[in-house]
């Protein structure tokens, strides 16, 4: 890679980026290349353009410098390559719209389960549910109400739950990092519950189209913007990379008392940032590297709290 592209991932505004034991593996590369193929298929019906996208992705992997080898940087660059090769600026546009619509319908059908008296941990479970449902494949055969009830019935470590509630109540300003489209509708349940406990909440979505991650258009679709102050990261990157984030986002990031992070892309990038507020990770554990990093199991739901360089975690049963 040339120095111009590498330099855009340098450190700014006090977010100290550090090396970690959580590095790119052969398994990660196989997963990312699978995503490239899927993205190219979403982006174009032209087989030649799909081939060009995959070919350009492989060339990038063969020429990238070792300094760029982390999950979020590599994945984000490869998806940029797919967009450029196919001429499609948002390959997942229709899938994201469908995901938002389905998620809102499911929540609407589950109004009796998701009430105003919902506890914090139940709200966390429902927000986590959004990270578990494969909207694209639609492979779940359970009713929306049954899925929500199962999420609410999920048991979590009381110690971690109590710590989470103390952190929320003690915080003045919480930054909530969204992950995918569709999932952002479920995030509204947790954002609303957090607000009812006192803190001000700022919600952040991606600054541009990247995979099926939520953008400001998705926040508008599900009316997240009516519930909480909503900003973007300022970058079309599938995680939080300080060097390409906007100053507005970084100021909120640095001033927040607590970060609530949804999804794996945010986990993969935030673990590399040393100087950050206390962070709560809520995610489905989707691969072995993440499972090993947090002592969890693939397929489980992770609720982890990272504070002062140490991490307490709980891996809950598969929903």
Secondary structure, DSSP 8 states (H G I E B T S, - for coil): --HHHHHTTS--TT--B---S----HHHHHHHHHHHHHHHHHH-S-HHHHHHHHHHHHHHHHH--GGG-SHHHHHHHHHHHHHHHHT-S-TTHHHHHHHHHHHHHHHHHTTTTS-TT--HHHHHHHHHHTTT--TTTT---S-HHHHHHHHHH----HHHHHHHHHHHHH-SEEEEE--BTTHHHHHHHHHHHHHHTT-EEEEEEBSS--TTB-BHHHHHHTTHHHHSEEEE-SS--SS--GGGS-HHHHHHHHH-SEEEEESHHHHHHHTTBSS--EEEEEEE--SHHHHHHHT--TTSEEEEEEETTEEEEEEE---
